[in-house]
């Protein structure tokens, strides 16, 4: 797969589990029972997604996110 790449991942807590997606990789999503499991699953999903792009001779997108933070307001 070439040199390492970094992609942003958004993790959301649901009532019974967690879900995650990468804004730069549409359709690349996963879930897990715990945060740790969800992040592990997301890493595997990104690898699988990138392999599919390469097999289809499609370009691998560059990361569009330069920073992500949790902000407390109010």
C-alpha positions as CSV (number, residue, x, y, z in Angstrom):
1,X,0.0,0.0,0.0
2,X,3.0,2.3,-0.1
3,X,3.9,4.8,2.6
4,X,1.8,5.3,5.7
5,X,-1.2,7.7,5.4
6,X,-3.2,9.4,8.1
7,X,-7.0,9.8,7.8
8,X,-9.4,11.5,10.2
9,X,-11.9,9.2,12.0
10,X,-15.1,10.4,13.7
11,X,-16.4,8.1,16.5
12,X,-19.9,8.4,17.8
13,X,-21.3,6.8,20.9
14,X,-24.7,5.2,20.5
15,X,-27.0,3.8,23.1
16,X,-25.4,0.3,23.0
17,X,-22.2,0.6,20.9
18,X,-19.9,2.9,19.0
19,X,-19.8,3.7,15.3
20,X,-17.0,5.3,13.3
21,X,-16.4,6.7,9.8
22,X,-13.8,8.7,7.9
23,X,-15.0,11.8,6.1
24,X,-12.2,11.4,3.5
25,X,-13.3,7.8,2.7
26,X,-17.0,7.8,1.8
27,X,-18.6,4.4,2.7
28,X,-15.8,3.4,5.0
29,X,-17.6,2.8,8.3
30,X,-17.6,0.4,11.2
31,X,-19.1,-0.3,14.6
32,X,-17.9,-1.9,17.9
33,X,-18.9,-2.7,21.4
34,X,-16.2,-0.5,22.9
35,X,-14.2,2.5,21.8
36,X,-11.0,0.4,21.5
37,X,-12.8,-2.3,19.4
38,X,-14.3,0.4,17.2
39,X,-10.9,2.0,16.5
40,X,-9.4,-1.4,15.8
41,X,-12.2,-2.2,13.4
42,X,-11.9,1.2,11.8
43,X,-8.2,0.7,11.1
44,X,-9.0,-2.7,9.5
45,X,-11.8,-1.0,7.5
46,X,-9.5,1.7,6.2
47,X,-6.9,-0.8,5.1
48,X,-9.6,-2.9,3.3
49,X,-11.0,0.3,1.7
50,X,-7.6,1.5,0.4
51,X,-6.8,-2.0,-1.0
52,X,-10.1,-1.9,-2.9
53,X,-9.3,1.5,-4.3
54,X,-5.9,0.3,-5.4
55,X,-7.4,-2.9,-7.0
56,X,-9.8,-0.7,-8.9
57,X,-7.0,1.7,-10.0
58,X,-8.8,4.5,-8.3
59,X,-6.9,7.3,-6.6
60,X,-6.4,7.3,-2.8
61,X,-7.7,10.6,-1.5
62,X,-5.5,12.9,0.5
63,X,-6.6,13.8,4.0
64,X,-8.7,17.0,3.9
65,X,-8.7,17.4,7.7
66,X,-5.9,19.5,9.2
67,X,-7.1,19.4,12.8
68,X,-9.9,18.0,14.9
69,X,-10.7,18.8,18.5
70,X,-13.4,18.5,21.1
71,X,-14.6,21.9,22.1
72,X,-16.5,22.6,25.3
73,X,-19.1,25.5,25.1
74,X,-21.5,27.0,27.4
